[in-house]
Amino acid sequence: MKISPSSALRNNYTQISERAKVSGDPFFITNKGEDDGVFMSMAAYEDREKMYRHGYCTIWWPGMYRLS
């Protein structure tokens, strides 16, 4: 996994948003080398919310990405 500054989200938002929509996977945002947040598409977010409401909980997501 690669660690990138949070500025990557600001500078490459369009590409990151498109990759999130296509892959359905979350992107981990870092600040000063530390995990800071998660970016995901609205469809992926809504799917996860449905899973939690129905009692499903996954710890591991295949294909996790860190911004590079």
Secondary structure, 3 states (H helix, E strand, C coil): CCCCCCHHHHHCHHHHHHHHHHHCCCEEEEECCEEEEEECCHHHHHHHHHHHHCCCCCCCCCCCEECC
